[in-house]
Amino acid sequence: MSSMIKGLFIALLLVTGVTASADHDIQIYTTDNSDGKITGESVEKVFVDAGFLISGNNDMNAPFKSKFQQVNHKMYRLFTFHQKELLLELVKVSPQAALFAPLSSSIYMEKDSNDISISTLTVDGMAKITGIPADNKHMIEYGRLIKETIAKAFPNGHFDEVPFKPLPAKGELVKSFTYEMDLDTEDDLEDELDGLETELEGSIETVGFVIAGYNKLSDDFAEAGYDKYDFFDAYSICKLPVIFEVAKTHPEAGALAPCTFYLYKEKGSDVVHMAYPSVNNWYATLAIEDKESVDVLVKAEEVMLEVINEVVE
């Protein structure tokens, strides 16, 4: 097959995928993995070669088996990544773009199948959460790059028809908080930030959340000549019982886990802004209604809100 025909074929697959996922905030791409050549490591290499930074590439079956004495999939990985140049352009539009620094995905195989799938949010899904229009040129470019990279990492695959209809959101999609620092000198800023993040990290981990990754985004921004922030940090946070329970029936839930919690302060301001995507995204995007999944999500958010509110008060 000529390179031109191959290119047209891949483009057709991507267009087909866009059509199949047009009414959804999530997309699932599947291919055959009978030979076992597609692994977490092979996927990571393709994404790195495409210019993505990898925050995490975790085999979840090991902790699932250790904590719950069972696994529900032949393979289940949480894979997180972002492209720093495109992220910066989107943060210039809205700092809420950092809610996808990194982007989350799940890579999984069912026990009785040799197919392997990856799930991610669509551009529309990202737009709903960040408030950045889906037709923003950098959003479009991000979505195109993700699709092209997935097609290379999972050759001869296709976008699936998502087997459920999304539900209307029942509440706010982003939980936001502010905290005012008491600053007199530059040393005060370092001490205040260290104290704030130490307290946040300790409190979050104490109530059972795992900090699965950390990105100091302001360093990347400064390297690119964008010096708007004194700091802009992003944590990847996950609660094991949540993804274990929800993934039983919705393995594509890894597109929302781990979630990103960010905090930033603009130069010249004493106010720290914090945010994370709420569990309302899970209910709506994944059409979650079963009691077991709802219960673990409700409990996780209640605990998360309690911890953050105690820190910022």
BELTA-V739404 format. One record per backbone hydrogen bond with DSSP energy under -0.5 kcal/mol. NH is the residue of the N-H (numbers start at 1). CO is the residue of the C=O. If there is no record, write none. Layout:
<<NH:CO> <NH:CO>>
This chain:
<<6:2> <7:3> <8:4> <9:5> <10:6> <11:7> <12:8> <13:9> <14:10> <15:11> <16:12> <17:13> <18:14> <19:15> <20:16> <21:17> <22:19> <24:21> <27:120> <29:118> <30:158> <31:116> <33:114> <36:33> <39:37> <43:39> <44:40> <45:41> <46:42> <47:43> <48:44> <49:45> <50:46> <51:48> <52:47> <53:82> <55:53> <55:80> <56:80> <58:78> <60:58> <60:76> <61:76> <63:59> <64:60> <65:61> <66:62> <67:63> <68:64> <69:65> <70:64> <74:109> <75:109> <77:107> <78:58> <79:77> <79:105> <80:56> <81:103> <82:53> <84:82> <87:83> <88:84> <89:85> <90:86> <91:87> <92:88> <93:89> <93:90> <94:90> <97:94> <98:95> <99:96> <100:97> <101:98> <101:102> <103:81> <104:255> <105:79> <106:119> <107:77> <108:117> <109:75> <113:110> <116:31> <117:108> <118:29> <119:106> <120:27> <122:25> <126:122> <127:123> <128:124> <129:125> <130:126> <131:127> <136:133> <140:136> <141:137> <142:138> <143:139> <144:140> <145:141> <146:142> <147:143> <148:144> <149:145> <150:146> <151:147> <152:148> <153:149> <154:150> <155:152> <157:154> <158:30> <160:28> <162:20> <162:160> <167:284> <175:276> <176:174> <177:274> <179:272> <181:179> <181:270> <183:181> <189:185> <190:186> <191:187> <192:188> <193:189> <194:190> <195:191> <196:192> <197:193> <198:194> <199:195> <200:196> <201:197> <202:198> <203:199> <204:200> <205:201> <206:202> <207:203> <208:205> <209:204> <210:238> <212:210> <212:236> <213:236> <215:234> <217:215> <217:232> <218:232> <219:216> <220:216> <221:217> <222:218> <223:219> <224:220> <225:222> <226:221> <227:225> <230:265> <231:265> <233:263> <234:215> <235:261> <236:213> <237:235> <237:259> <238:210> <240:238> <242:239> <243:239> <244:240> <245:241> <246:242> <247:243> <248:244> <248:245> <249:245> <249:246> <250:246> <253:250> <254:251> <255:252> <256:253> <257:254> <259:237> <261:235> <262:260> <262:275> <263:233> <264:273> <265:231> <267:228> <269:266> <272:179> <273:264> <274:177> <275:262> <276:175> <277:260> <278:173> <281:278> <282:279> <283:279> <284:280> <285:281> <286:282> <287:283> <288:282> <288:283> <294:290> <295:291> <296:292> <297:293> <298:294> <299:295> <300:296> <301:297> <302:298> <303:299> <304:300> <305:301> <306:302> <307:303> <308:304> <309:305> <310:306> <311:307> <312:308> <313:309>>
